[in-house]
């Protein structure tokens, strides 16, 4: 792996709250391309909604990069410009690729810098994109500290950690060929917990309630314990929410590894 200069103090001071994104680097040859040509690609259909506001891009390395780098975020770069191109324009040598005619964001990057400390994932997990900020990239101790999704989830996350419960955020699970993103996944010895923080604006709509109920039933049928808290519960009495979480963990014989 090629090393880079650590982030400078000037960047820390001036832009610490700027929106950032963590993207996965699935192959070694793609990292070489990023380093040499200074661009990264994201499918338009799966890109975060705020992609045009993101100022920094960091990189997550999976297992293919070996034990010294796998499951960590170590480098980042500022985003200079964004364009939309067909995949075949980005990779003309891959003429038979099944997504050759799909639209992709091409993110043009500045210099690639090394973070002050690598940010590890405590366990193997699927990473798609992580919405974050530069400040979080500079101070995060592990992957779950990076996520910036909503004030409700942030309040819940800090309350859980205060009670020595360390969840996985935006955890991806597949149940009966259906993909679900869990707000929080808590691993227990006799089962796992899906903890959801529901904002009133969306989750109280009739169609949303029906969708949530179907989701809950599907996960429960495969052994998950599902806990859902409305925003007003989290804001007014986070302590009671945590008590319910702890009681559920105890029912499942305590936290797992």
C-alpha positions as a Python dict, from the first residue, in 0.01 Angstrom:
ca = {
    (1, 'X'): (0, 0, 0),
    (2, 'X'): (124, 345, -85),
    (3, 'X'): (147, 583, 213),
    (4, 'X'): (58, 951, 215),
    (5, 'X'): (121, 1254, 430),
    (6, 'X'): (-97, 1289, 742),
    (7, 'X'): (-380, 1544, 736),
    (8, 'X'): (-258, 1898, 796),
    (9, 'X'): (-365, 2122, 1086),
    (10, 'X'): (-506, 2377, 839),
    (11, 'X'): (-760, 2126, 708),
    (12, 'X'): (-855, 2028, 1063),
    (13, 'X'): (-924, 2386, 1169),
    (14, 'X'): (-1103, 2522, 862),
    (15, 'X'): (-1318, 2235, 740),
    (16, 'X'): (-1379, 1997, 1030),
    (17, 'X'): (-1761, 2001, 995),
    (18, 'X'): (-1770, 1962, 618),
    (19, 'X'): (-1982, 1672, 482),
    (20, 'X'): (-1780, 1365, 395),
    (21, 'X'): (-1841, 1016, 263),
    (22, 'X'): (-1667, 683, 314),
    (23, 'X'): (-1663, 456, 10),
    (24, 'X'): (-1538, 99, -22),
    (25, 'X'): (-1238, 7, -238),
    (26, 'X'): (-1331, -350, -338),
    (27, 'X'): (-1022, -434, -546),
    (28, 'X'): (-651, -360, -530),
    (29, 'X'): (-643, -246, -893),
    (30, 'X'): (-915, 8, -817),
    (31, 'X'): (-702, 157, -540),
    (32, 'X'): (-414, 190, -786),
    (33, 'X'): (-645, 376, -1023),
    (34, 'X'): (-763, 608, -743),
    (35, 'X'): (-406, 687, -642),
    (36, 'X'): (-277, 742, -995),
    (37, 'X'): (-575, 905, -1169),
    (38, 'X'): (-741, 1072, -868),
    (39, 'X'): (-1105, 974, -925),
    (40, 'X'): (-1365, 745, -771),
    (41, 'X'): (-1697, 620, -907),
    (42, 'X'): (-2038, 564, -745),
    (43, 'X'): (-2354, 433, -918),
    (44, 'X'): (-2605, 716, -950),
    (45, 'X'): (-2890, 487, -841),
    (46, 'X'): (-2727, 403, -507),
    (47, 'X'): (-2546, 730, -432),
    (48, 'X'): (-2636, 922, -114),
    (49, 'X'): (-2887, 1204, -164),
    (50, 'X'): (-2637, 1469, -57),
    (51, 'X'): (-2365, 1356, -298),
    (52, 'X'): (-2332, 1704, -451),
    (53, 'X'): (-2269, 1857, -108),
    (54, 'X'): (-1997, 1613, -1),
    (55, 'X'): (-1655, 1778, 26),
    (56, 'X'): (-1436, 1484, 129),
    (57, 'X'): (-1412, 1117, 39),
    (58, 'X'): (-1249, 853, 259),
    (59, 'X'): (-1172, 493, 170),
    (60, 'X'): (-1263, 164, 342),
    (61, 'X'): (-1042, -137, 269),
    (62, 'X'): (-1198, -488, 280),
    (63, 'X'): (-1025, -823, 344),
    (64, 'X'): (-858, -840, 1),
    (65, 'X'): (-603, -581, 122),
    (66, 'X'): (-456, -815, 385),
    (67, 'X'): (-445, -819, 763),
    (68, 'X'): (-262, -488, 805),
    (69, 'X'): (-519, -284, 612),
    (70, 'X'): (-842, -484, 598),
    (71, 'X'): (-1158, -351, 762),
    (72, 'X'): (-1012, -1, 815),
    (73, 'X'): (-1048, 355, 689),
    (74, 'X'): (-700, 507, 652),
    (75, 'X'): (-697, 768, 376),
    (76, 'X'): (-913, 1051, 246),
    (77, 'X'): (-912, 1320, -22),
    (78, 'X'): (-1099, 1638, -94),
    (79, 'X'): (-1350, 1629, -381),
    (80, 'X'): (-1267, 1881, -653),
    (81, 'X'): (-1553, 1818, -894),
    (82, 'X'): (-1831, 1570, -981),
    (83, 'X'): (-1950, 1453, -1321),
    (84, 'X'): (-2194, 1186, -1447),
    (85, 'X'): (-2075, 930, -1702),
    (86, 'X'): (-2168, 589, -1834),
    (87, 'X'): (-1967, 307, -1685),
    (88, 'X'): (-1826, 219, -2027),
    (89, 'X'): (-1680, 571, -2044),
    (90, 'X'): (-1500, 516, -1716),
    (91, 'X'): (-1384, 165, -1800),
    (92, 'X'): (-1371, 136, -2182),
    (93, 'X'): (-1182, -192, -2156),
    (94, 'X'): (-1481, -359, -1987),
    (95, 'X'): (-1709, -366, -2290),
    (96, 'X'): (-1908, -671, -2179),
    (97, 'X'): (-1974, -558, -1821),
    (98, 'X'): (-2343, -599, -1733),
    (99, 'X'): (-2361, -237, -1607),
    (100, 'X'): (-2171, -82, -1895),
    (101, 'X'): (-2454, 158, -1984),
    (102, 'X'): (-2547, 259, -1628),
    (103, 'X'): (-2487, 614, -1502),
    (104, 'X'): (-2211, 675, -1246),
    (105, 'X'): (-2092, 976, -1054),
    (106, 'X'): (-1725, 1038, -1121),
    (107, 'X'): (-1568, 1215, -823),
    (108, 'X'): (-1249, 1401, -910),
    (109, 'X'): (-1012, 1409, -615),
    (110, 'X'): (-735, 1624, -478),
    (111, 'X'): (-431, 1489, -299),
    (112, 'X'): (-482, 1172, -97),
    (113, 'X'): (-390, 1213, 270),
    (114, 'X'): (-344, 973, 557),
    (115, 'X'): (-574, 1010, 858),
    (116, 'X'): (-409, 1070, 1198),
    (117, 'X'): (-527, 724, 1309),
    (118, 'X'): (-677, 431, 1117),
    (119, 'X'): (-1046, 372, 1187),
    (120, 'X'): (-1116, -1, 1229),
    (121, 'X'): (-1432, -206, 1208),
    (122, 'X'): (-1459, -427, 1516),
    (123, 'X'): (-1608, -711, 1313),
    (124, 'X'): (-1656, -805, 950),
    (125, 'X'): (-1959, -631, 803),
    (126, 'X'): (-2091, -510, 471),
    (127, 'X'): (-1998, -149, 400),
    (128, 'X'): (-2173, 41, 121),
    (129, 'X'): (-2133, 415, 184),
    (130, 'X'): (-2098, 587, 520),
    (131, 'X'): (-2230, 945, 549),
    (132, 'X'): (-2001, 1136, 783),
    (133, 'X'): (-1807, 1460, 832),
    (134, 'X'): (-1440, 1547, 823),
    (135, 'X'): (-1447, 1604, 1198),
    (136, 'X'): (-1569, 1248, 1256),
    (137, 'X'): (-1299, 1113, 1026),
    (138, 'X'): (-1040, 1285, 1240),
    (139, 'X'): (-1165, 1169, 1581),
    (140, 'X'): (-1353, 840, 1526),
    (141, 'X'): (-1220, 543, 1720),
    (142, 'X'): (-1410, 282, 1518),
    (143, 'X'): (-1639, 257, 1215),
    (144, 'X'): (-1964, 315, 1402),
    (145, 'X'): (-1842, 654, 1529),
    (146, 'X'): (-1839, 777, 1169),
    (147, 'X'): (-2208, 757, 1085),
    (148, 'X'): (-2405, 1080, 1060),
    (149, 'X'): (-2768, 993, 982),
    (150, 'X'): (-3003, 1181, 1218),
    (151, 'X'): (-3013, 1355, 1555),
    (152, 'X'): (-3238, 1076, 1690),
    (153, 'X'): (-2992, 802, 1600),
    (154, 'X'): (-2704, 1006, 1734),
    (155, 'X'): (-2877, 1053, 2070),
    (156, 'X'): (-2954, 682, 2089),
    (157, 'X'): (-2600, 582, 1990),
    (158, 'X'): (-2436, 789, 2262),
    (159, 'X'): (-2686, 666, 2521),
    (160, 'X'): (-2616, 303, 2427),
    (161, 'X'): (-2239, 353, 2451),
    (162, 'X'): (-2281, 523, 2790),
    (163, 'X'): (-2439, 198, 2911),
    (164, 'X'): (-2162, -15, 2759),
    (165, 'X'): (-2375, -132, 2467),
    (166, 'X'): (-2178, -102, 2144),
    (167, 'X'): (-2405, -160, 1842),
    (168, 'X'): (-2332, -184, 1473),
    (169, 'X'): (-2492, 108, 1289),
    (170, 'X'): (-2668, 80, 952),
    (171, 'X'): (-2605, -293, 963),
    (172, 'X'): (-2699, -484, 646),
    (173, 'X'): (-2887, -814, 680),
    (174, 'X'): (-3046, -1039, 418),
    (175, 'X'): (-3366, -1219, 515),
    (176, 'X'): (-3543, -1439, 261),
    (177, 'X'): (-3368, -1253, -27),
    (178, 'X'): (-3474, -918, 116),
    (179, 'X'): (-3206, -665, 214),
    (180, 'X'): (-3260, -456, 528),
    (181, 'X'): (-3053, -173, 673),
    (182, 'X'): (-3088, -177, 1052),
    (183, 'X'): (-3046, 150, 1241),
    (184, 'X'): (-2868, -46, 1514),
    (185, 'X'): (-2780, -414, 1540),
    (186, 'X'): (-2701, -550, 1887),
    (187, 'X'): (-2548, -897, 1896),
    (188, 'X'): (-2656, -1115, 2189),
    (189, 'X'): (-2572, -1469, 2300),
    (190, 'X'): (-2917, -1610, 2220),
    (191, 'X'): (-3025, -1391, 1931),
    (192, 'X'): (-2983, -1041, 1792),
    (193, 'X'): (-3169, -711, 1831),
    (194, 'X'): (-3279, -473, 1556),
    (195, 'X'): (-3322, -132, 1720),
    (196, 'X'): (-3497, 133, 1511),
    (197, 'X'): (-3533, 508, 1575),
    (198, 'X'): (-3851, 626, 1402),
    (199, 'X'): (-3909, 988, 1312),
    (200, 'X'): (-4275, 1087, 1342),
    (201, 'X'): (-4291, 1257, 1002),
    (202, 'X'): (-4237, 935, 807),
    (203, 'X'): (-4307, 638, 1032),
    (204, 'X'): (-4655, 747, 1142),
    (205, 'X'): (-4794, 755, 788),
    (206, 'X'): (-5035, 465, 716),
    (207, 'X'): (-4826, 324, 430),
    (208, 'X'): (-4511, 348, 641),
    (209, 'X'): (-4675, 173, 935),
    (210, 'X'): (-4779, -113, 706),
    (211, 'X'): (-4427, -136, 562),
    (212, 'X'): (-4269, -134, 909),
    (213, 'X'): (-4509, -403, 1031),
    (214, 'X'): (-4425, -631, 738),
    (215, 'X'): (-4054, -574, 798),
    (216, 'X'): (-4088, -646, 1171),
    (217, 'X'): (-4277, -968, 1101),
    (218, 'X'): (-4018, -1084, 851),
    (219, 'X'): (-3725, -1022, 1083),
    (220, 'X'): (-3906, -1171, 1384),
    (221, 'X'): (-3986, -1486, 1189),
    (222, 'X'): (-3612, -1534, 1141),
    (223, 'X'): (-3529, -1492, 1509),
    (224, 'X'): (-3469, -1120, 1541),
    (225, 'X'): (-3596, -915, 1835),
    (226, 'X'): (-3723, -584, 1695),
    (227, 'X'): (-3744, -270, 1908),
    (228, 'X'): (-3884, 53, 1766),
    (229, 'X'): (-3879, 390, 1943),
    (230, 'X'): (-4052, 704, 1820),
    (231, 'X'): (-3863, 1030, 1820),
    (232, 'X'): (-4073, 1173, 2103),
    (233, 'X'): (-3983, 873, 2322),
    (234, 'X'): (-3612, 917, 2252),
    (235, 'X'): (-3620, 1292, 2313),
    (236, 'X'): (-3839, 1282, 2625),
    (237, 'X'): (-3716, 971, 2806),
    (238, 'X'): (-3406, 812, 2657),
    (239, 'X'): (-3343, 644, 2993),
    (240, 'X'): (-3659, 436, 2964),
    (241, 'X'): (-3566, 339, 2608),
    (242, 'X'): (-3230, 211, 2732),
    (243, 'X'): (-3400, 12, 3011),
    (244, 'X'): (-3612, -166, 2751),
    (245, 'X'): (-3303, -238, 2542),
    (246, 'X'): (-3116, -374, 2846),
    (247, 'X'): (-3414, -593, 2945),
    (248, 'X'): (-3422, -737, 2593),
    (249, 'X'): (-3048, -805, 2602),
    (250, 'X'): (-3087, -984, 2936),
    (251, 'X'): (-3371, -1195, 2793),
    (252, 'X'): (-3129, -1297, 2518),
    (253, 'X'): (-2868, -1401, 2780),
    (254, 'X'): (-2649, -1094, 2751),
    (255, 'X'): (-2433, -930, 2489),
    (256, 'X'): (-2254, -1153, 2239),
    (257, 'X'): (-1905, -1120, 2100),
}
